[in-house]
Amino acid sequence: MNQGAKKMIDLLINNAQIVTVNNGLILNNSSIAISGNKIVDLGDSIELGAKYQHAKRIIDATDKVIFPGFINNHNHLFQTLIKGLGDDMVIGDWLRNVAYPFASKITPEDVYTGAMIGLMESIHSGVTTTLDYMYAHPVPKISDAVIKAMQDLKIRGIYARGFVSEGEKYGTQKALMETPEEVIADFKYLVEKYEKPSAGKIKIWMAPSSPWANTKEMLQKTWKVCQEYGAGYTVHISETDTPRNRAKEVHGFIDTEVLEEFGIVGPNVLLVHCVAINEKDIAMMKKYDIKVSHNPVCNMYLASGVAPVPQMLAEGVTVGLGLDGAASNNSQDMVETLKSTALLHKVSTRDPKIITAQKVLEMATIDGARSIGMENEIGSLEIGKKADMFIFDPSLSAKSTPMHNPVSTLVYSSSASNIETVIIDGEIVMEDSKILGIDEKDFYRKTQKMSVELIKEVYK
């Protein structure tokens, strides 16, 4: 416990079981003290209760568990409006018939609504940081719409400014194609308008849709800007054999080799999917400390295959978890993703020990933080880190009762309904399972009506 004189703090949560995700440490009958946007103390509830008697707000978390907030390191929030339209398709058909036609006709208003719905669902499932990979820019100001939703819901956000510059013969809509100059200008505008004033709560990255859908010029120029700004660079890689080999048709190398040949390697590179990769690719990831976003529900939904996550982990590659867009997941539920991750790899390897509940929790928290370069700020509950966390109540459902091991219960025997309170950057964003500052039911009803009309127009 941090020693020192008594002082005023903003929030004290007492009598909880605290799963710190700090080297497996779990604190029983403990409290967590928050001042501003940071954790200032952790320890025995009797001691902290005496030390912080004048906290502005005290929450009694008896019989409840505090976990670090989840980090979703891959998403396409605008796709929330088309969930359920891509059932029973392989990825090629899904792109041509569902994703690309919709992406080419969206407006900022559509995108804002989709982002709001997706973020609300993810907050309910304990997500406190999300990376949105927005590759569809048929009209200006699409970026602003996503970031506005992040700001309105007070989530910690990484806006990955996506782009495509070619691929029309493969089905990419011409309306989505941009020049390097357009992309870079928008990136710089977003950094100035949103990242700098947010004190790091909003970060701006670059995100080429995939190597085959972009020219060498586009990939290298945008990578250079990322290096200049210290930003991250995230890209879809080897989701199946098709995009892997398509990159060879376009650039002369498979997609993983394109990155190395073009010099796009380093600890600020986050590769998404990585299903159809091999040992050579994993060695490259390890060599350059490249990170990976694992999207198990999407990979199963589109029958893309099983990413060799156990092999990546065995080699020391950092792997976090991504929800991916709701058009290829049908939800934005991170609790569902935790269980899916564990079970997918157990059954595919026929080894029940291949990935544990503890490791899955780490992938969703501290490893997710490492994957976006924020492990010193978020991802575990430690003094000095940002106050991003959620309170889990096992008594809110029969599914989670009884609870003998909080990590096992979270991963295998719970749902979003067990998440009672969500705190982001020291601020209570959801309480009593209700997101503050918005009439959720009313927003859901309006979204339902709007999306039905929108789909009629897009797919007529």
Beta strands, then each sheet from edge to edge (+ up, - down):
strand 1: 11-19
strand 2: 26-35
strand 3: 38-44
strand 4: 57-60
strand 5: 65-68
strand 6: 70-72
strand 7: 127-134
strand 8: 156-163
strand 9: 202-208
strand 10: 233-237
strand 11: 269-273
strand 12: 291-294
strand 13: 319-321
strand 14: 389-392
strand 15: 419-424
strand 16: 427-431
strand 17: 434-435
sheet 1: 3+ 2- 1+ 4+
sheet 2: 3+ 2- 1+ 5+ 14- 15+ 16- 17+
sheet 3: 6+ 7+ 8+ 9+
sheet 4: 10+ 11+ 12+ 13+
end
